[in-house]
């Protein structure tokens, strides 16, 4: 028992140093003034028009990205779950291979593709087609979100679908259920934990991102993540930045509550 306890010490050190202490610092700065007195003014900064606009746009783009990821991921996860083990492992490996590359580099690659003199417009120009204004648009941000976060939707749904007992599906068909009835009455309800986990794992990082919107949206489009980044880096205002971050934590807590309610056994997150 003592040796096992020693094995947990590095993890506890990591958790305390890089999770608990930073969170406590955010709470402290978010609820205090520069003089160290308690205040809620930092949280109230979210009610300012420019911050509300950035939050609303971030919520909208995150929701659109999450829906697109779900629409793309569910059929792909079903196809993967029906493949043989060796085939599935190879396809999943190819699918998650880009995730091994640095997140920033992947986003920069899309910036190169979408910019005015980028690869896509160069191809269009070669075929004498009109050039498109792709970069610095909400569509470019959504594209970057979908590309970067799609695997986080596919994997939990695939993990749940692969665990569904095929005898249950065969029994439903033997009892006269057609393909649509089997999907709506058997497969879809059993895959709810994976869907909830996938939605959470896409929506939360999409809501809080600032790198994608910074590179693909330019200075023209500001999401709430960009506002918080500017408060910390440009304005050196840790108190306001922390207060805005605390407001965003409401969405993270709500996502954790959803997972706890619909994925009690952790089926959608065990991958």
ChimeraX commands (.cxc) that place a marker at each C-alpha (Angstrom):
marker #1 position 0.00,0.00,0.00 radius 0.5
marker #1 position 2.84,2.36,0.83 radius 0.5
marker #1 position 4.49,1.80,-2.55 radius 0.5
marker #1 position 1.19,2.49,-4.32 radius 0.5
marker #1 position 0.78,5.68,-2.36 radius 0.5
marker #1 position 4.24,6.78,-3.43 radius 0.5
marker #1 position 3.26,6.27,-7.06 radius 0.5
marker #1 position 0.46,8.80,-6.64 radius 0.5
marker #1 position 2.75,11.49,-5.24 radius 0.5
marker #1 position 3.99,12.76,-8.65 radius 0.5
marker #1 position 0.40,13.09,-9.85 radius 0.5
marker #1 position -0.64,14.92,-6.68 radius 0.5
marker #1 position 2.32,17.27,-7.06 radius 0.5
marker #1 position 1.38,17.93,-10.69 radius 0.5
marker #1 position -2.31,18.46,-9.86 radius 0.5
marker #1 position -1.58,20.84,-7.00 radius 0.5
marker #1 position 1.09,22.80,-8.87 radius 0.5
marker #1 position -0.59,23.17,-12.25 radius 0.5
marker #1 position -4.33,22.82,-11.55 radius 0.5
marker #1 position -5.30,23.73,-8.00 radius 0.5
marker #1 position -2.88,26.61,-7.39 radius 0.5
marker #1 position -3.61,28.32,-10.76 radius 0.5
marker #1 position -7.35,27.98,-10.13 radius 0.5
marker #1 position -6.99,29.50,-6.68 radius 0.5
marker #1 position -5.00,32.38,-8.19 radius 0.5
marker #1 position -7.75,33.00,-10.75 radius 0.5
marker #1 position -10.38,33.00,-7.99 radius 0.5
marker #1 position -8.31,35.39,-5.87 radius 0.5
marker #1 position -7.61,37.87,-8.66 radius 0.5
marker #1 position -11.18,37.63,-9.98 radius 0.5
marker #1 position -12.72,38.52,-6.62 radius 0.5
marker #1 position -10.31,41.23,-5.49 radius 0.5
marker #1 position -9.17,44.69,-6.49 radius 0.5
marker #1 position -5.60,45.80,-7.04 radius 0.5
marker #1 position -5.57,46.71,-3.35 radius 0.5
marker #1 position -6.60,43.21,-2.32 radius 0.5
marker #1 position -10.14,44.04,-1.16 radius 0.5
marker #1 position -13.13,41.86,-2.06 radius 0.5
marker #1 position -15.21,42.96,-5.07 radius 0.5
marker #1 position -17.62,41.63,-7.66 radius 0.5
marker #1 position -16.85,44.36,-10.17 radius 0.5
marker #1 position -14.53,42.06,-12.11 radius 0.5
marker #1 position -17.38,39.62,-12.71 radius 0.5
marker #1 position -19.70,42.48,-13.65 radius 0.5
marker #1 position -17.30,43.46,-16.44 radius 0.5
marker #1 position -18.90,40.70,-18.51 radius 0.5
marker #1 position -22.04,42.87,-18.71 radius 0.5
marker #1 position -20.23,45.54,-20.71 radius 0.5
marker #1 position -21.53,45.72,-24.32 radius 0.5
marker #1 position -18.23,44.79,-25.98 radius 0.5
marker #1 position -17.74,41.82,-23.67 radius 0.5
marker #1 position -21.33,40.64,-24.11 radius 0.5
marker #1 position -20.89,40.88,-27.87 radius 0.5
marker #1 position -17.70,38.81,-27.72 radius 0.5
marker #1 position -19.39,36.26,-25.45 radius 0.5
marker #1 position -22.46,36.03,-27.67 radius 0.5
marker #1 position -20.37,35.55,-30.80 radius 0.5
marker #1 position -18.23,32.92,-29.04 radius 0.5
marker #1 position -21.36,31.05,-27.91 radius 0.5
marker #1 position -22.83,31.15,-31.42 radius 0.5
marker #1 position -19.69,29.99,-33.23 radius 0.5
marker #1 position -19.05,27.31,-30.62 radius 0.5
marker #1 position -22.60,26.03,-30.98 radius 0.5
marker #1 position -22.34,25.97,-34.79 radius 0.5
marker #1 position -18.98,24.15,-34.59 radius 0.5
marker #1 position -20.36,21.63,-32.11 radius 0.5
marker #1 position -23.39,20.86,-34.28 radius 0.5
marker #1 position -21.21,20.43,-37.38 radius 0.5
marker #1 position -18.84,18.15,-35.46 radius 0.5
marker #1 position -21.76,16.05,-34.23 radius 0.5
marker #1 position -23.26,15.72,-37.72 radius 0.5
marker #1 position -19.90,14.67,-39.15 radius 0.5
marker #1 position -18.76,12.53,-36.23 radius 0.5
marker #1 position -21.78,10.31,-35.61 radius 0.5
marker #1 position -21.89,8.61,-39.04 radius 0.5
marker #1 position -18.11,8.22,-38.98 radius 0.5
marker #1 position -18.24,6.68,-35.50 radius 0.5
marker #1 position -20.95,4.26,-36.65 radius 0.5
marker #1 position -18.85,3.22,-39.63 radius 0.5
marker #1 position -15.80,2.68,-37.42 radius 0.5
marker #1 position -17.79,0.65,-34.89 radius 0.5
marker #1 position -18.95,-1.73,-37.65 radius 0.5
marker #1 position -15.44,-2.37,-38.98 radius 0.5
marker #1 position -13.18,-5.19,-37.90 radius 0.5
marker #1 position -10.78,-4.48,-35.06 radius 0.5
marker #1 position -7.66,-4.25,-37.22 radius 0.5
marker #1 position -9.35,-2.04,-39.80 radius 0.5
marker #1 position -10.78,0.21,-37.09 radius 0.5
marker #1 position -7.44,0.63,-35.35 radius 0.5
marker #1 position -5.80,1.68,-38.61 radius 0.5
marker #1 position -8.57,4.14,-39.52 radius 0.5
marker #1 position -8.62,5.65,-36.03 radius 0.5
marker #1 position -4.84,6.00,-36.16 radius 0.5
marker #1 position -5.05,7.92,-39.45 radius 0.5
marker #1 position -7.87,10.03,-38.08 radius 0.5
marker #1 position -6.07,11.10,-34.90 radius 0.5
marker #1 position -2.64,11.38,-36.55 radius 0.5
marker #1 position -2.97,15.18,-37.07 radius 0.5
marker #1 position -3.55,15.54,-33.31 radius 0.5
marker #1 position 0.07,14.50,-32.78 radius 0.5
marker #1 position 1.10,17.74,-34.46 radius 0.5
marker #1 position 1.21,20.93,-32.42 radius 0.5
marker #1 position -2.16,22.68,-32.18 radius 0.5
marker #1 position -0.66,26.01,-33.21 radius 0.5
marker #1 position 1.03,24.53,-36.27 radius 0.5
marker #1 position -2.22,22.94,-37.43 radius 0.5
marker #1 position -4.00,26.28,-37.16 radius 0.5
marker #1 position -1.17,28.09,-38.95 radius 0.5
marker #1 position -1.49,25.55,-41.76 radius 0.5
marker #1 position -5.14,26.53,-42.23 radius 0.5
marker #1 position -4.12,30.18,-42.20 radius 0.5
marker #1 position -1.76,29.43,-45.09 radius 0.5
marker #1 position -4.54,27.65,-46.95 radius 0.5
marker #1 position -7.19,30.31,-46.45 radius 0.5
marker #1 position -5.28,33.58,-46.76 radius 0.5
marker #1 position -5.74,35.86,-49.77 radius 0.5
marker #1 position -2.65,34.56,-51.57 radius 0.5
marker #1 position -2.95,31.11,-50.04 radius 0.5
marker #1 position -3.16,27.66,-51.54 radius 0.5
marker #1 position -6.93,27.62,-52.09 radius 0.5
marker #1 position -7.05,30.95,-53.89 radius 0.5
marker #1 position -3.97,29.98,-55.90 radius 0.5
marker #1 position -5.77,26.88,-57.14 radius 0.5
marker #1 position -8.88,28.92,-57.96 radius 0.5
marker #1 position -6.75,31.44,-59.83 radius 0.5
marker #1 position -5.05,28.64,-61.80 radius 0.5
marker #1 position -8.46,27.48,-63.06 radius 0.5
marker #1 position -9.47,31.11,-63.74 radius 0.5
marker #1 position -12.09,31.06,-61.03 radius 0.5
marker #1 position -12.87,34.09,-58.83 radius 0.5
marker #1 position -10.87,34.35,-55.63 radius 0.5
marker #1 position -12.66,33.98,-52.32 radius 0.5
marker #1 position -12.33,36.01,-49.11 radius 0.5
marker #1 position -11.87,33.11,-46.73 radius 0.5
marker #1 position -9.55,34.37,-44.03 radius 0.5
marker #1 position -10.66,36.72,-41.23 radius 0.5
marker #1 position -14.27,35.54,-41.37 radius 0.5
marker #1 position -16.52,33.69,-38.90 radius 0.5
marker #1 position -16.62,30.79,-41.37 radius 0.5
marker #1 position -12.83,30.45,-41.17 radius 0.5
marker #1 position -13.01,30.32,-37.36 radius 0.5
marker #1 position -15.72,27.63,-37.50 radius 0.5
marker #1 position -13.62,25.65,-39.99 radius 0.5
marker #1 position -10.62,25.83,-37.67 radius 0.5
marker #1 position -12.72,24.74,-34.69 radius 0.5
marker #1 position -14.26,21.81,-36.55 radius 0.5
marker #1 position -10.90,20.64,-37.85 radius 0.5
marker #1 position -9.17,20.82,-34.48 radius 0.5
marker #1 position -11.96,19.50,-32.28 radius 0.5
marker #1 position -13.67,16.90,-34.51 radius 0.5
marker #1 position -11.64,13.97,-33.07 radius 0.5
marker #1 position -12.91,14.87,-29.61 radius 0.5
marker #1 position -16.43,14.26,-30.87 radius 0.5
marker #1 position -15.69,11.10,-32.83 radius 0.5
marker #1 position -13.75,9.17,-30.19 radius 0.5
marker #1 position -16.28,9.22,-27.30 radius 0.5
marker #1 position -19.18,8.38,-29.64 radius 0.5
marker #1 position -17.18,5.58,-31.21 radius 0.5
marker #1 position -16.21,4.30,-27.77 radius 0.5
marker #1 position -19.87,4.00,-26.75 radius 0.5
marker #1 position -21.09,2.55,-30.06 radius 0.5
marker #1 position -18.37,-0.11,-30.05 radius 0.5
marker #1 position -19.62,-1.35,-26.66 radius 0.5
marker #1 position -23.23,-1.88,-27.76 radius 0.5
marker #1 position -24.05,-5.58,-27.70 radius 0.5
marker #1 position -24.82,-6.67,-31.25 radius 0.5
marker #1 position -27.26,-9.25,-29.88 radius 0.5
marker #1 position -29.50,-6.39,-28.76 radius 0.5
marker #1 position -29.56,-4.96,-32.29 radius 0.5
marker #1 position -30.20,-8.40,-33.79 radius 0.5
marker #1 position -33.03,-8.99,-31.32 radius 0.5
marker #1 position -34.67,-5.71,-32.32 radius 0.5
marker #1 position -34.51,-6.66,-35.98 radius 0.5
marker #1 position -35.85,-10.16,-35.24 radius 0.5
marker #1 position -38.82,-8.51,-33.53 radius 0.5
marker #1 position -39.64,-6.60,-36.71 radius 0.5
marker #1 position -37.87,-3.27,-36.20 radius 0.5
marker #1 position -36.59,-1.68,-39.39 radius 0.5
marker #1 position -33.31,0.21,-39.69 radius 0.5
marker #1 position -34.75,3.57,-38.64 radius 0.5
marker #1 position -36.57,2.08,-35.64 radius 0.5
marker #1 position -33.46,0.20,-34.56 radius 0.5
marker #1 position -31.44,3.39,-34.70 radius 0.5
marker #1 position -33.94,5.65,-32.93 radius 0.5
marker #1 position -35.03,3.13,-30.28 radius 0.5
marker #1 position -31.80,1.22,-29.60 radius 0.5
marker #1 position -28.60,2.72,-30.97 radius 0.5
marker #1 position -29.26,6.43,-30.39 radius 0.5
marker #1 position -30.45,6.12,-26.76 radius 0.5
marker #1 position -27.50,3.88,-25.88 radius 0.5
marker #1 position -25.06,6.35,-27.45 radius 0.5
marker #1 position -26.31,9.36,-25.45 radius 0.5
marker #1 position -23.36,9.23,-22.98 radius 0.5
marker #1 position -20.88,9.47,-25.86 radius 0.5
marker #1 position -22.83,12.28,-27.50 radius 0.5
marker #1 position -22.95,14.31,-24.27 radius 0.5
marker #1 position -19.24,13.76,-23.68 radius 0.5
marker #1 position -18.42,14.71,-27.27 radius 0.5
marker #1 position -20.53,17.86,-27.14 radius 0.5
marker #1 position -18.83,18.89,-23.90 radius 0.5
marker #1 position -15.34,18.17,-25.19 radius 0.5
marker #1 position -15.95,20.26,-28.30 radius 0.5
marker #1 position -18.13,23.09,-27.00 radius 0.5
marker #1 position -16.01,24.06,-23.98 radius 0.5
marker #1 position -12.64,24.43,-25.76 radius 0.5
marker #1 position -14.35,26.07,-28.74 radius 0.5
marker #1 position -15.95,28.61,-26.39 radius 0.5
marker #1 position -12.71,29.47,-24.62 radius 0.5
marker #1 position -10.32,29.36,-27.58 radius 0.5
marker #1 position -8.37,32.43,-28.61 radius 0.5
marker #1 position -5.67,30.99,-30.87 radius 0.5
marker #1 position -8.04,29.91,-33.65 radius 0.5
marker #1 position -9.96,33.18,-33.65 radius 0.5
marker #1 position -6.73,35.15,-33.47 radius 0.5
marker #1 position -5.07,33.42,-36.45 radius 0.5
marker #1 position -8.10,32.72,-38.65 radius 0.5
marker #1 position -10.26,35.65,-37.60 radius 0.5
marker #1 position -7.58,38.28,-37.34 radius 0.5
marker #1 position -8.14,41.43,-35.34 radius 0.5
marker #1 position -11.54,41.88,-36.99 radius 0.5
marker #1 position -13.29,39.18,-34.94 radius 0.5
marker #1 position -12.95,39.07,-31.18 radius 0.5
marker #1 position -14.30,36.20,-29.11 radius 0.5
marker #1 position -14.45,36.20,-25.34 radius 0.5
marker #1 position -11.23,34.18,-25.25 radius 0.5
marker #1 position -9.45,36.97,-27.13 radius 0.5
marker #1 position -10.83,39.57,-24.71 radius 0.5
marker #1 position -9.50,37.62,-21.73 radius 0.5
marker #1 position -6.15,37.12,-23.43 radius 0.5
marker #1 position -5.83,40.84,-24.06 radius 0.5
marker #1 position -6.68,41.66,-20.45 radius 0.5
marker #1 position -3.83,39.43,-19.27 radius 0.5
marker #1 position -1.19,40.11,-21.93 radius 0.5
marker #1 position -1.80,43.60,-23.30 radius 0.5
marker #1 position -3.59,45.36,-20.46 radius 0.5
marker #1 position -1.79,43.45,-17.67 radius 0.5
marker #1 position -5.13,43.52,-15.87 radius 0.5
marker #1 position -5.18,40.18,-14.12 radius 0.5
marker #1 position -8.20,41.09,-12.01 radius 0.5
marker #1 position -10.55,41.78,-14.93 radius 0.5
marker #1 position -9.18,38.85,-16.92 radius 0.5
marker #1 position -9.67,36.53,-13.96 radius 0.5
marker #1 position -13.19,37.85,-13.37 radius 0.5
marker #1 position -14.17,37.15,-16.97 radius 0.5
marker #1 position -12.57,33.71,-16.70 radius 0.5
marker #1 position -14.65,32.93,-13.63 radius 0.5
marker #1 position -17.81,33.73,-15.59 radius 0.5
marker #1 position -16.73,31.29,-18.31 radius 0.5
marker #1 position -16.18,28.63,-15.66 radius 0.5
marker #1 position -19.96,28.54,-15.28 radius 0.5
marker #1 position -20.15,26.82,-18.67 radius 0.5
marker #1 position -17.42,24.37,-17.67 radius 0.5
marker #1 position -19.24,23.49,-14.45 radius 0.5
marker #1 position -22.49,23.05,-16.39 radius 0.5
marker #1 position -20.70,20.71,-18.82 radius 0.5
marker #1 position -19.31,18.66,-15.95 radius 0.5
marker #1 position -22.81,18.42,-14.50 radius 0.5
marker #1 position -24.14,17.13,-17.83 radius 0.5
marker #1 position -21.46,14.45,-18.00 radius 0.5
marker #1 position -22.15,13.43,-14.41 radius 0.5
marker #1 position -25.87,13.10,-15.19 radius 0.5
marker #1 position -25.79,11.30,-18.53 radius 0.5
marker #1 position -22.46,9.46,-18.37 radius 0.5
marker #1 position -22.34,8.16,-14.82 radius 0.5
marker #1 position -20.17,5.16,-15.74 radius 0.5
marker #1 position -17.70,7.22,-17.79 radius 0.5
marker #1 position -18.44,5.27,-20.97 radius 0.5
marker #1 position -18.10,8.29,-23.21 radius 0.5
marker #1 position -14.79,9.45,-21.77 radius 0.5
marker #1 position -12.89,6.18,-21.41 radius 0.5
marker #1 position -10.71,6.26,-24.52 radius 0.5
marker link #1:1,2 radius 0.2
marker link #1:2,3 radius 0.2
marker link #1:3,4 radius 0.2
marker link #1:4,5 radius 0.2
marker link #1:5,6 radius 0.2
marker link #1:6,7 radius 0.2
marker link #1:7,8 radius 0.2
marker link #1:8,9 radius 0.2
marker link #1:9,10 radius 0.2
marker link #1:10,11 radius 0.2
marker link #1:11,12 radius 0.2
marker link #1:12,13 radius 0.2
marker link #1:13,14 radius 0.2
marker link #1:14,15 radius 0.2
marker link #1:15,16 radius 0.2
marker link #1:16,17 radius 0.2
marker link #1:17,18 radius 0.2
marker link #1:18,19 radius 0.2
marker link #1:19,20 radius 0.2
marker link #1:20,21 radius 0.2
marker link #1:21,22 radius 0.2
marker link #1:22,23 radius 0.2
marker link #1:23,24 radius 0.2
marker link #1:24,25 radius 0.2
marker link #1:25,26 radius 0.2
marker link #1:26,27 radius 0.2
marker link #1:27,28 radius 0.2
marker link #1:28,29 radius 0.2
marker link #1:29,30 radius 0.2
marker link #1:30,31 radius 0.2
marker link #1:31,32 radius 0.2
marker link #1:32,33 radius 0.2
marker link #1:33,34 radius 0.2
marker link #1:34,35 radius 0.2
marker link #1:35,36 radius 0.2
marker link #1:36,37 radius 0.2
marker link #1:37,38 radius 0.2
marker link #1:38,39 radius 0.2
marker link #1:39,40 radius 0.2
marker link #1:40,41 radius 0.2
marker link #1:41,42 radius 0.2
marker link #1:42,43 radius 0.2
marker link #1:43,44 radius 0.2
marker link #1:44,45 radius 0.2
marker link #1:45,46 radius 0.2
marker link #1:46,47 radius 0.2
marker link #1:47,48 radius 0.2
marker link #1:48,49 radius 0.2
marker link #1:49,50 radius 0.2
marker link #1:50,51 radius 0.2
marker link #1:51,52 radius 0.2
marker link #1:52,53 radius 0.2
marker link #1:53,54 radius 0.2
marker link #1:54,55 radius 0.2
marker link #1:55,56 radius 0.2
marker link #1:56,57 radius 0.2
marker link #1:57,58 radius 0.2
marker link #1:58,59 radius 0.2
marker link #1:59,60 radius 0.2
marker link #1:60,61 radius 0.2
marker link #1:61,62 radius 0.2
marker link #1:62,63 radius 0.2
marker link #1:63,64 radius 0.2
marker link #1:64,65 radius 0.2
marker link #1:65,66 radius 0.2
marker link #1:66,67 radius 0.2
marker link #1:67,68 radius 0.2
marker link #1:68,69 radius 0.2
marker link #1:69,70 radius 0.2
marker link #1:70,71 radius 0.2
marker link #1:71,72 radius 0.2
marker link #1:72,73 radius 0.2
marker link #1:73,74 radius 0.2
marker link #1:74,75 radius 0.2
marker link #1:75,76 radius 0.2
marker link #1:76,77 radius 0.2
marker link #1:77,78 radius 0.2
marker link #1:78,79 radius 0.2
marker link #1:79,80 radius 0.2
marker link #1:80,81 radius 0.2
marker link #1:81,82 radius 0.2
marker link #1:82,83 radius 0.2
marker link #1:83,84 radius 0.2
marker link #1:84,85 radius 0.2
marker link #1:85,86 radius 0.2
marker link #1:86,87 radius 0.2
marker link #1:87,88 radius 0.2
marker link #1:88,89 radius 0.2
marker link #1:89,90 radius 0.2
marker link #1:90,91 radius 0.2
marker link #1:91,92 radius 0.2
marker link #1:92,93 radius 0.2
marker link #1:93,94 radius 0.2
marker link #1:94,95 radius 0.2
marker link #1:95,96 radius 0.2
marker link #1:96,97 radius 0.2
marker link #1:97,98 radius 0.2
marker link #1:98,99 radius 0.2
marker link #1:99,100 radius 0.2
marker link #1:100,101 radius 0.2
marker link #1:101,102 radius 0.2
marker link #1:102,103 radius 0.2
marker link #1:103,104 radius 0.2
marker link #1:104,105 radius 0.2
marker link #1:105,106 radius 0.2
marker link #1:106,107 radius 0.2
marker link #1:107,108 radius 0.2
marker link #1:108,109 radius 0.2
marker link #1:109,110 radius 0.2
marker link #1:110,111 radius 0.2
marker link #1:111,112 radius 0.2
marker link #1:112,113 radius 0.2
marker link #1:113,114 radius 0.2
marker link #1:114,115 radius 0.2
marker link #1:115,116 radius 0.2
marker link #1:116,117 radius 0.2
marker link #1:117,118 radius 0.2
marker link #1:118,119 radius 0.2
marker link #1:119,120 radius 0.2
marker link #1:120,121 radius 0.2
marker link #1:121,122 radius 0.2
marker link #1:122,123 radius 0.2
marker link #1:123,124 radius 0.2
marker link #1:124,125 radius 0.2
marker link #1:125,126 radius 0.2
marker link #1:126,127 radius 0.2
marker link #1:127,128 radius 0.2
marker link #1:128,129 radius 0.2
marker link #1:129,130 radius 0.2
marker link #1:130,131 radius 0.2
marker link #1:131,132 radius 0.2
marker link #1:132,133 radius 0.2
marker link #1:133,134 radius 0.2
marker link #1:134,135 radius 0.2
marker link #1:135,136 radius 0.2
marker link #1:136,137 radius 0.2
marker link #1:137,138 radius 0.2
marker link #1:138,139 radius 0.2
marker link #1:139,140 radius 0.2
marker link #1:140,141 radius 0.2
marker link #1:141,142 radius 0.2
marker link #1:142,143 radius 0.2
marker link #1:143,144 radius 0.2
marker link #1:144,145 radius 0.2
marker link #1:145,146 radius 0.2
marker link #1:146,147 radius 0.2
marker link #1:147,148 radius 0.2
marker link #1:148,149 radius 0.2
marker link #1:149,150 radius 0.2
marker link #1:150,151 radius 0.2
marker link #1:151,152 radius 0.2
marker link #1:152,153 radius 0.2
marker link #1:153,154 radius 0.2
marker link #1:154,155 radius 0.2
marker link #1:155,156 radius 0.2
marker link #1:156,157 radius 0.2
marker link #1:157,158 radius 0.2
marker link #1:158,159 radius 0.2
marker link #1:159,160 radius 0.2
marker link #1:160,161 radius 0.2
marker link #1:161,162 radius 0.2
marker link #1:162,163 radius 0.2
marker link #1:163,164 radius 0.2
marker link #1:164,165 radius 0.2
marker link #1:165,166 radius 0.2
marker link #1:166,167 radius 0.2
marker link #1:167,168 radius 0.2
marker link #1:168,169 radius 0.2
marker link #1:169,170 radius 0.2
marker link #1:170,171 radius 0.2
marker link #1:171,172 radius 0.2
marker link #1:172,173 radius 0.2
marker link #1:173,174 radius 0.2
marker link #1:174,175 radius 0.2
marker link #1:175,176 radius 0.2
marker link #1:176,177 radius 0.2
marker link #1:177,178 radius 0.2
marker link #1:178,179 radius 0.2
marker link #1:179,180 radius 0.2
marker link #1:180,181 radius 0.2
marker link #1:181,182 radius 0.2
marker link #1:182,183 radius 0.2
marker link #1:183,184 radius 0.2
marker link #1:184,185 radius 0.2
marker link #1:185,186 radius 0.2
marker link #1:186,187 radius 0.2
marker link #1:187,188 radius 0.2
marker link #1:188,189 radius 0.2
marker link #1:189,190 radius 0.2
marker link #1:190,191 radius 0.2
marker link #1:191,192 radius 0.2
marker link #1:192,193 radius 0.2
marker link #1:193,194 radius 0.2
marker link #1:194,195 radius 0.2
marker link #1:195,196 radius 0.2
marker link #1:196,197 radius 0.2
marker link #1:197,198 radius 0.2
marker link #1:198,199 radius 0.2
marker link #1:199,200 radius 0.2
marker link #1:200,201 radius 0.2
marker link #1:201,202 radius 0.2
marker link #1:202,203 radius 0.2
marker link #1:203,204 radius 0.2
marker link #1:204,205 radius 0.2
marker link #1:205,206 radius 0.2
marker link #1:206,207 radius 0.2
marker link #1:207,208 radius 0.2
marker link #1:208,209 radius 0.2
marker link #1:209,210 radius 0.2
marker link #1:210,211 radius 0.2
marker link #1:211,212 radius 0.2
marker link #1:212,213 radius 0.2
marker link #1:213,214 radius 0.2
marker link #1:214,215 radius 0.2
marker link #1:215,216 radius 0.2
marker link #1:216,217 radius 0.2
marker link #1:217,218 radius 0.2
marker link #1:218,219 radius 0.2
marker link #1:219,220 radius 0.2
marker link #1:220,221 radius 0.2
marker link #1:221,222 radius 0.2
marker link #1:222,223 radius 0.2
marker link #1:223,224 radius 0.2
marker link #1:224,225 radius 0.2
marker link #1:225,226 radius 0.2
marker link #1:226,227 radius 0.2
marker link #1:227,228 radius 0.2
marker link #1:228,229 radius 0.2
marker link #1:229,230 radius 0.2
marker link #1:230,231 radius 0.2
marker link #1:231,232 radius 0.2
marker link #1:232,233 radius 0.2
marker link #1:233,234 radius 0.2
marker link #1:234,235 radius 0.2
marker link #1:235,236 radius 0.2
marker link #1:236,237 radius 0.2
marker link #1:237,238 radius 0.2
marker link #1:238,239 radius 0.2
marker link #1:239,240 radius 0.2
marker link #1:240,241 radius 0.2
marker link #1:241,242 radius 0.2
marker link #1:242,243 radius 0.2
marker link #1:243,244 radius 0.2
marker link #1:244,245 radius 0.2
marker link #1:245,246 radius 0.2
marker link #1:246,247 radius 0.2
marker link #1:247,248 radius 0.2
marker link #1:248,249 radius 0.2
marker link #1:249,250 radius 0.2
marker link #1:250,251 radius 0.2
marker link #1:251,252 radius 0.2
marker link #1:252,253 radius 0.2
marker link #1:253,254 radius 0.2
marker link #1:254,255 radius 0.2
marker link #1:255,256 radius 0.2
marker link #1:256,257 radius 0.2
marker link #1:257,258 radius 0.2
marker link #1:258,259 radius 0.2
marker link #1:259,260 radius 0.2
marker link #1:260,261 radius 0.2
marker link #1:261,262 radius 0.2
marker link #1:262,263 radius 0.2
marker link #1:263,264 radius 0.2
marker link #1:264,265 radius 0.2
marker link #1:265,266 radius 0.2
marker link #1:266,267 radius 0.2
marker link #1:267,268 radius 0.2
marker link #1:268,269 radius 0.2
marker link #1:269,270 radius 0.2
marker link #1:270,271 radius 0.2
view
